[in-house]
Amino acid sequence: MSSQKERMLRGELYNPLDTQLCAERRHARLLFQALNNTTEDQKAERGPRSGSLRDRILKELIPAAGANLWLEPPFYCDYGTNITLGDRVYFNFNCVILDVAPVTIGSDVLFGPAVHIYTAAHPLTAAERRSGLEFGKPVTIGDEVWIGGGVMICPGVQIGARSVIGAGSVVTKDIPEDVLAVGNPCRVIRSL
């Protein structure tokens, strides 16, 4: 028999009120609240362990982050442990990642302010939604992508390497490599 966490990570219907999942979300919230309450002085302050206070919090919140992660608080996520980041990823202020399914982000990716990445989804029929069960679909973003401010990335989307997503776009479908895509819904307007 699978745990609710295993079901969640496989993209199956799962109970988000499961004790283990609630505890893991609570732990993530405590970490991102601590991160969001740090000051600019603490960004550079070095403690007895290696790295600044922000670095140490980020390492625990997102253990699969590559080198030189730069994240401007505030930042919010469901778990953090389902996020994998390449090297030199930059998140501007007020980004949100709902990581009930894996979120994989390549290297040299830039996120504008208020970008939201959603993997969480709910059944379409009201009867199924009343059950309280939900599911997730993974999101993948390739290397050297630039995501403009206020973009929403929906569950199950893949964005190809070196593409640019224009500010305010709602990405509902996959975007290929090396394109500029904008709008609601987001669509390719030209090759790069």
Summary of the structure (lengths in Angstrom):
residues: 192
radius of gyration: 17.0
end to end distance: 47.9
largest distance: 53.6
contacts: 625
relative contact order: 0.11
helix: 22%
strand: 29%
